[in-house]
Amino acid sequence: MSDAPVTIEVLGPGCARCQETYRVVRHVVEQSDFACTLTKSEAIDRMVALGVLQTPAIAVNGKLVFAGRIPKVDEVRQLLGIA
């Protein structure tokens, strides 16, 4: 694995589903002691730039990796490569 810092973005308009997605991702990051920068973006410009068609969405290092529903904890762990 690279030593480059990992950036995780949760994208969405700020609805309850988007807030819950952020909570799930934050929980996984904190429980796993995963070194990253976690942000939440409600900016339409950013969603368009990443090609988000459904929210909530998750991007890792600027690449869209998940969209359309609230992820399960195991799905987030898999996306981040956490065993």
GINOR-V88566 format. One record per residue. RES is the residue in three letters. PSI is psi in degrees with one decimal (none if undefined). BURIAL is 1 if it has 16 or more other C-alpha atoms within 10 Angstrom, else 0. Layout:
# GINOR-V88566
RES/PSI/BURIAL  RES/PSI/BURIAL
This chain:
# GINOR-V88566
MET/144.2/0  SER/154.7/0  ASP/-2.5/0  ALA/141.1/0  PRO/141.1/0  VAL/133.5/0  THR/124.4/0  ILE/129.8/1  GLU/132.4/1  VAL/124.5/1  LEU/138.4/1  GLY/169.2/1  PRO/1.0/1  GLY/12.0/1  CYS/171.9/0  ALA/-38.1/0  ARG/-38.6/1  CYS/-40.8/1  GLN/-39.5/1  GLU/-38.3/0  THR/-44.3/1  TYR/-42.2/1  ARG/-43.8/0  VAL/-47.3/1  VAL/-45.3/1  ARG/-41.2/1  HIS/-47.7/0  VAL/-45.4/1  VAL/-46.5/1  GLU/-44.4/0  GLN/-31.3/0  SER/-5.0/0  ASP/43.7/0  PHE/121.9/0  ALA/114.8/0  CYS/172.2/0  THR/121.0/0  LEU/124.9/0  THR/160.7/0  LYS/128.9/1  SER/130.5/1  GLU/9.2/0  ALA/119.8/0  ILE/-40.1/0  ASP/-43.0/0  ARG/-41.3/0  MET/-41.6/1  VAL/-43.8/0  ALA/-33.9/0  LEU/-5.6/1  GLY/28.4/0  VAL/122.9/1  LEU/-23.6/0  GLN/144.4/0  THR/156.9/1  PRO/159.4/1  ALA/156.1/1  ILE/132.3/1  ALA/139.4/1  VAL/122.6/1  ASN/41.0/0  GLY/7.8/0  LYS/126.3/0  LEU/123.5/1  VAL/-11.7/0  PHE/140.1/1  ALA/154.6/1  GLY/-17.3/0  ARG/171.3/0  ILE/124.8/1  PRO/153.6/1  LYS/158.0/0  VAL/-45.1/0  ASP/-35.7/0  GLU/-41.3/0  VAL/-43.4/1  ARG/-41.9/1  GLN/-43.3/0  LEU/-36.6/0  LEU/-3.2/1  GLY/31.0/0  ILE/124.0/0  ALA/none/0
